[in-house]
Structures are given as structure tokens and as C-alpha cells.
Amino acid sequence: MTVRILIADDHGVLRGGLRVLLNEQPDWEVVGEAADGHQALELAQQLRPDIILLDITMPGPDGIEVTRALTQRVPESHVLILTVHEDHELLREAVRAGAAGYVVKRAAQAELLSAIAAVMRGDLYVHPAMTRALLSSPTTPPSLALRNHPMEELTRREIQVLSLIAQGYTNLQIADALVVSVRTVESHRANIMTKLGLHNRAELVQYAMTHGLLREEPPADE
């Protein structure tokens, strides 16, 4: 399957370099380029790409506004923010808006490629130096979709697993922390997503942020 990518950035030289880099990857194809927020929205709806590489600072609606709109209009596309801004509040706003990843432009090419691969797997990718920003409490009210699935539907163990997933722990790390098998963790994760009506790691993280489940230490097994 070919991964179809749209690049949205107002710097033509950067778009050109990204196009060459991404088209060199097996089964990846840049299908469009946008130079401002309006064009990004138009092309995303027209092309329906798998990945949208989106700058935050562009003419027209900025990347956060565009992300919010794309979440509604092209929900099957994954938005990966690519920006110079290493700002923790912008990161939180991007995730709350529906972004599936946040990469800074100073990152190595290998990190960008890894981020795209992670997002395609349904994971949330955040530049390593900014991961701790997601541990702070959310500042926006939950969306209607999240309110329709209260946390009371989850067991205590499922809440533990959700918290660790949102903090970036792998299934193996969660299994080690809770002294269970990887298969048990996978089963809990599937149950969580079914109960909450969520579909990928990005949505799990957003739910965890909304309900105050992000913390710096693994939750204790009460």
C-alpha cells in the first residue's frame, strides 16, 4: 500500500526538500503541496491523503485551526505537525485539535521518517524533548465524543493501562510494570478502545489528557 502524503508549508525550498526525501522512501508518495492554510484545507479534502505534514505558522488559518478543521472534514487523514516552535502549549493545543504527531524542524531526517511511520501505525508521535509537556493537566473541556464515554466504564486495571499507554509506554513496558503478559496488555487495550469508541493511540492520549490520567509515575495497583 502506498502512503500518500500532503505537505503544507509556506517555504517552497523546505517543501522541495521534503518532497525529495519522502519520495525516496519505498511505497511513499507526495501527492500535493500547499503554501497556506486555505490551500491545505482545499487539497486535503480533494486528495484525501494518508498523512498531512502541516506547519503551524502559515498565511491564512494557522496549523492549529487547520488541524481542527481537518479532524472534522478529513478524519481518515493523519495530521503531523512539522514546526520550528518548541512550545509546550502549542504542542498541547495541537494534540487537543486532533494532531497525531508533533515534530520540530531541527529534528534529523530519520526522526521525521520514524514519526510518519508511527502515525501510520495509529500511534501518537511527539518530539522526545517535548514529551513531558503532555504530562500537565488539560485546559480545555472534553469533546462531545469523550463526554459520551465516561471513565466509569473502565475497570481499575484498564485505567492503569490507559494511563501508561498515554505516557508512551510500549506494551512490553506496561506488561513489565504491571507484572502481566503482553497478551493481557493487548487485551486490555482492545477493551479500552471498544468501551470508549476510540480508534488509535492519538485518541487514547487525548482521552487521557481530558480525564487527567497523564502523570509522571506509573499508577499504583490499588
Secondary structure by P-SEA (a helix, b strand, c coil): ccbbbbbbcccaaaaaaaaaaaaaccccccccccccaaaaaaaaaaccccccccccccccccaaaaaaaaacccccbbbbbbcccccaaaaaaaaaacccccccccccaaaaaaaaaaaaacbbbccccccccccccccccccaaaaacccccccaaaaaaaaaaaacccaaaaaaaacccaaaaaaaaaaaaaaaccccaaaaaaaaaaaccccccccccc
